[in-house]
Amino acid sequence: YAFSRRILTGLLFSCLGDALLVWPHYFLHGMAAFGVAQIMYTAAFGFKPLNASLGATLYLLCAM
């Protein structure tokens, strides 16, 4: 039940993000909605075991 609820919440925030991106002055709000959706998808699928050092390395590579 928790899995499907998190996926549904992620889909709703994705739809909200799409709707907000229609107006340029709501761009940051739309991106924040997509961020919340990604958090909900991550919570639904999970990353177990969490490999923090690999995550930090990938983050730094993408940031460059």
N, C-alpha and C positions, 0 to 999 in steps of 0.2 A: 504494500500500500504506500509506503514512504517513497519507494522508487518512482512509481507512476505520478505521485503528487509533485515530486521535485521536477520531473520531466515536464509536466503540465505547466508548472510555474515558470520554468525556463522558456517554454514556448510562448507563454503569455508576455513575458518580458521581451522576448525577441520581436513579437508583433508590435509591442509598444515602441520599441526602438526603431522599427521600420516606419511606424507612423510619425514619430518625432523627427526623423531625418528628412521628411518632406519640407519642413520649414528650416531655413538656414540658421536662424537664431536659436533653435532648439537642438543644435548639433551635439553639444556636450551632454544634454539630457538623454538624447538617443544613445550616445556612446555609453553612458552610465547604465542605461537599461540593458544594453548588450553585455556589459560587464557583469551585472547581476544574473543575467541568463547563463553566462559561462560558469559562474560560481554554482548555480543550481545544477547544471549538467555535471560539473565536477563532483558535487555532493552526491548526485544520483549514481554515477558510475564509480566514483571513488578511485583513489590511487593508493592501493595497499600492496606492499609496504611503501611508504613515502620515502623517496630518495632525494633529500634536500640538496645534497651536493651536486647531483646531476641537474636538478631544476635550476639551481643558481648558475651553473655553467651555461646551460641553454639560454637562460635569461640574458646573461652577459653577452653571449654570441649574437643574439637577436637584437640587443640594444645597440651593438656596434653597427 
